Amino acid sequence: MVKAYNKRVIWVFKKRDQVLKKILLTSGEDQSKWASKYEGLYVVNKAFPRKALVLTKMDGDDLPNPENSNIIKMYYAQCTLSIYQ
């Protein structure tokens, strides 16, 4: 169901969105069940009309090449507020 849903959903990224980037593995790397699928926390610096994104690390360094938005996933932070402190 998730694959069918994601085919129809068009993700629109804006400047200053926080995103995760999918790790593209080669044949010799760890492809175990417990290996992480996404890396880092990046900020969208610029979004081009044809789905290309220029990403920036959280410390301010730009990534050298633009990334395709097919391998980018929106980052949603969970708010953990405690009202009983």
C-alpha positions in Angstrom: 0.0 0.0 0.0 2.8 2.4 0.8 4.4 2.0 -2.6 1.1 2.6 -4.4 0.5 5.7 -2.2 4.0 7.1 -2.8 3.6 6.8 -6.6 0.7 9.2 -6.5 2.0 11.7 -3.9 4.0 14.5 -5.3 6.5 15.8 -2.7 7.0 19.6 -2.9 10.2 20.8 -1.1 10.7 24.4 -0.1 13.7 26.3 1.1 14.6 25.5 4.7 12.7 22.2 4.8 14.5 19.5 6.9 15.1 16.3 4.9 16.8 12.9 5.1 18.8 11.5 2.1 18.5 7.8 1.2 21.8 5.8 1.3 22.5 4.3 -2.1 24.4 1.1 -1.4 26.8 -0.7 -3.8 27.1 -4.5 -3.9 29.9 -4.8 -1.4 28.5 -2.7 1.4 26.4 -3.8 4.4 22.9 -4.5 3.2 21.6 -6.1 6.4 18.1 -5.8 7.8 19.2 -3.5 10.6 21.4 -1.1 8.5 20.1 2.4 8.3 18.3 3.4 5.1 18.6 7.2 5.4 21.5 9.4 6.4 21.9 12.8 8.0 19.6 15.7 8.6 19.9 18.2 5.8 18.3 21.5 5.0 17.0 22.4 1.5 19.0 25.4 0.3 17.5 25.7 -3.1 14.8 23.7 -5.0 14.9 23.6 -8.8 11.7 23.1 -10.9 12.8 19.7 -12.3 13.0 18.0 -8.8 16.7 18.8 -8.2 17.6 20.0 -4.7 20.7 21.7 -3.3 21.2 20.4 0.2 23.1 21.9 3.1 24.4 20.1 6.2 23.2 21.4 9.5 26.6 23.0 10.1 26.3 25.1 7.0 28.4 23.2 4.5 26.7 22.7 1.1 26.8 19.2 -0.5 28.9 19.3 -3.7 26.2 18.1 -6.1 22.5 18.6 -6.4 20.4 15.6 -5.4 17.3 14.2 -7.1 14.1 14.5 -5.0 13.3 10.8 -5.5 15.9 9.8 -2.9 14.9 12.6 -0.4 12.4 12.1 2.4 10.8 14.8 4.5 11.9 14.9 8.1 9.2 15.2 10.8 10.3 15.8 14.3 8.2 14.5 17.1 7.4 17.0 19.8 7.8 15.5 23.2 6.3 18.0 25.6 5.7 17.0 29.1 3.0 18.9 30.9 3.5 17.0 34.1 6.9 18.3 35.1 
